[in-house]
Amino acid sequence: QGSFSQFGEDLFLRWHFADREPGFYVDVGAFHPHYFSNTHYLSSFGWKGINIEANPLFSHRLAKHRPRDINVNCAVSDTEGEVTFRNDAMCSGIVDDAYTGDNEVGETFSVSCRTLANILDEHLPQGQNIDVLSIDCEGHDLRVVAGNRWEKYRPEVVLIEDHDTTIQSPTLEAMEALDYSMVSWYYLTKVFLDNRSNAPRPCIQAD
């Protein structure tokens, strides 16, 4: 069976969680229930989670095809309020100076924006650990990271889209400051593992 992720990220998740019971994911910028999805494979094997998607069309599809999941229709950042969002299919995102999509493509509209911590406060089931956090927000990814309370909500594995082509990027620095190590890299996605967990680690890690 092939990968459902854009760059094969779910191959790491298959390996890492191969001998474990179904867990729980949080997918920020979830986009589509299976197309270019880091969590579809997990969902198909009994995992549950929270899908957060600002585009109402794709949020509706997620609700239809992921009925076991909690589906939240909003944008995510380090502040709350209303933001301008561009609808450009898989490149949809908040329109600001960090946006990595094409500013000439697709319509724009206003959407509600919340922090990840506040979304989890409201929607994460009581006592539920987060095994996987996937963040794909077209340049807004580090602001999603900044909007979490990491001592309270600490996933074992974090996948983050990073358009910086170097290893020593601001994304790596931010995650290392939170006591995570980069353990894999799939083109635009860097994969981090919580140093405080007892989870198995690949043989090669980024220094």
C-alpha positions in Angstrom: 0.0 0.0 0.0 1.4 3.4 -1.0 1.6 6.6 0.9 -1.3 9.0 1.3 0.9 11.9 2.4 2.3 14.5 -0.1 5.9 13.5 0.5 5.6 10.1 2.1 5.5 11.3 5.7 3.0 8.6 6.8 5.7 6.0 6.0 7.5 7.2 9.1 4.3 7.1 11.1 3.6 3.5 10.0 7.1 2.4 11.1 7.1 4.3 14.4 3.6 3.1 15.5 3.7 -0.3 13.9 3.4 -2.3 17.1 1.2 0.0 19.0 -2.6 0.2 19.6 -4.5 2.9 17.6 -3.7 6.3 19.0 -4.8 9.9 18.6 -3.8 12.6 16.2 -4.3 16.4 15.7 -4.1 17.5 12.1 -3.7 21.3 11.7 -4.4 22.3 8.1 -5.8 18.9 7.4 -7.0 19.8 3.9 -8.6 16.6 2.7 -9.7 13.3 4.3 -7.3 11.2 2.3 -5.6 13.2 -0.5 -2.2 14.5 0.6 -3.1 13.5 4.1 -0.6 12.6 6.9 -3.4 11.1 9.0 -5.5 9.1 6.5 -3.5 5.9 6.9 -3.8 6.2 10.7 -7.5 6.8 10.5 -8.0 3.8 8.3 -6.4 1.6 11.0 -8.7 2.8 13.8 -7.0 6.0 15.0 -9.1 9.0 16.0 -8.3 12.6 16.2 -9.0 16.3 15.7 -8.9 17.7 12.2 -8.6 21.5 12.0 -9.2 23.1 8.5 -10.1 26.7 7.7 -11.4 26.1 4.2 -15.2 25.3 4.7 -15.3 23.1 1.6 -12.6 20.8 2.9 -13.8 21.0 6.5 -17.1 19.7 5.3 -15.5 16.8 3.4 -13.5 15.9 6.5 -16.7 15.8 8.6 -18.3 13.6 6.0 -15.5 11.1 5.6 -14.0 11.2 9.2 -17.2 10.7 11.3 -15.1 9.3 14.2 -13.0 12.5 14.4 -13.7 15.9 15.8 -13.6 18.4 12.9 -13.0 22.1 13.5 -13.5 24.7 10.9 -11.2 27.6 11.6 -7.7 28.9 11.0 -4.9 28.5 13.6 -2.3 31.0 14.7 -0.7 32.5 17.8 -3.5 35.0 18.2 -7.3 34.9 17.9 -9.8 36.9 15.8 -10.7 37.2 12.2 -8.1 36.7 9.4 -8.0 36.8 5.6 -7.8 33.4 4.1 -7.0 32.4 0.5 -8.7 29.4 -1.1 -6.2 27.7 -3.3 -6.9 24.0 -2.7 -3.9 22.4 -1.0 -2.0 25.7 -0.9 -4.8 27.5 1.0 -3.7 29.6 3.9 -3.8 32.8 5.9 -2.8 35.8 3.8 0.1 37.6 5.4 3.8 38.2 4.9 4.6 34.5 5.6 2.1 33.0 3.2 3.9 30.6 0.8 1.1 30.3 -1.8 0.4 32.3 -4.8 -1.3 35.7 -3.9 -2.8 35.8 -7.4 -4.7 32.5 -7.3 -8.0 31.8 -5.7 -10.6 33.8 -3.8 -10.1 35.3 -0.4 -12.5 35.5 2.5 -12.6 36.1 6.3 -12.4 33.2 8.7 -12.2 32.8 12.4 -8.8 32.2 13.8 -7.9 30.5 17.1 -4.8 29.3 18.9 -4.1 25.6 19.0 -4.1 25.5 22.8 -7.6 27.0 23.0 -8.9 24.6 20.4 -7.4 21.7 22.4 -8.9 23.1 25.6 -12.3 22.9 24.0 -12.1 19.7 21.9 -9.5 17.3 23.2 -11.2 14.6 25.2 -10.3 14.6 28.9 -7.3 12.5 29.7 -6.5 12.0 26.0 -2.8 12.0 25.0 -1.8 13.2 21.6 0.4 10.8 19.7 0.8 12.7 16.5 0.6 16.5 15.7 0.7 17.4 12.0 1.0 21.1 11.0 0.7 22.2 7.4 -0.3 25.8 7.2 1.5 27.4 4.2 4.0 29.5 6.1 2.0 30.0 9.2 3.4 26.9 10.9 5.7 28.4 13.5 2.8 30.7 14.7 0.8 27.5 15.2 3.7 26.1 17.3 3.8 29.4 19.3 0.0 29.1 20.0 0.3 25.8 21.8 0.9 25.2 25.5 3.6 22.5 25.2 3.7 21.6 28.8 0.0 20.7 28.7 -0.3 19.4 25.2 2.8 17.5 24.3 2.6 15.2 21.3 5.0 12.3 20.9 5.6 13.0 17.2 5.3 16.4 15.5 5.3 16.9 11.7 5.8 20.4 10.5 5.9 21.8 7.0 9.1 23.9 6.6 9.9 25.7 3.4 13.4 26.4 4.6 15.7 24.0 2.7 18.4 23.9 5.4 18.4 21.7 8.5 19.3 24.5 10.8 16.1 26.4 10.2 13.9 28.5 12.6 11.6 25.5 12.8 14.4 23.2 14.1 15.5 25.9 16.6 11.9 26.3 17.9 11.4 22.6 18.3 14.7 22.0 19.9 13.9 24.7 22.4 10.8 22.7 23.3 13.0 19.6 23.8 12.2 17.8 20.6 14.7 16.2 18.2 14.5 16.1 14.5 14.5 12.4 13.4 13.4 12.5 9.8 12.9 14.9 6.9 10.5 14.4 3.9 11.2 17.3 1.5 9.0 20.1 3.0 8.2 18.3 6.2 10.4 17.9 9.2 9.6 15.2 11.7 10.3 15.7 15.4 10.2 13.3 18.4 9.7 14.3 22.0 12.9 13.8 23.9 10.9 13.2 27.1 9.2 10.1 25.7 10.4 6.5 25.7 9.5 6.0 22.1 12.0 4.2 19.8 14.2 6.4 17.7 15.6 5.9 14.2 19.3 5.1 13.9 20.1 8.4 12.3 19.2 11.8 13.8 20.0 15.3 12.7 22.6 17.0 14.9 
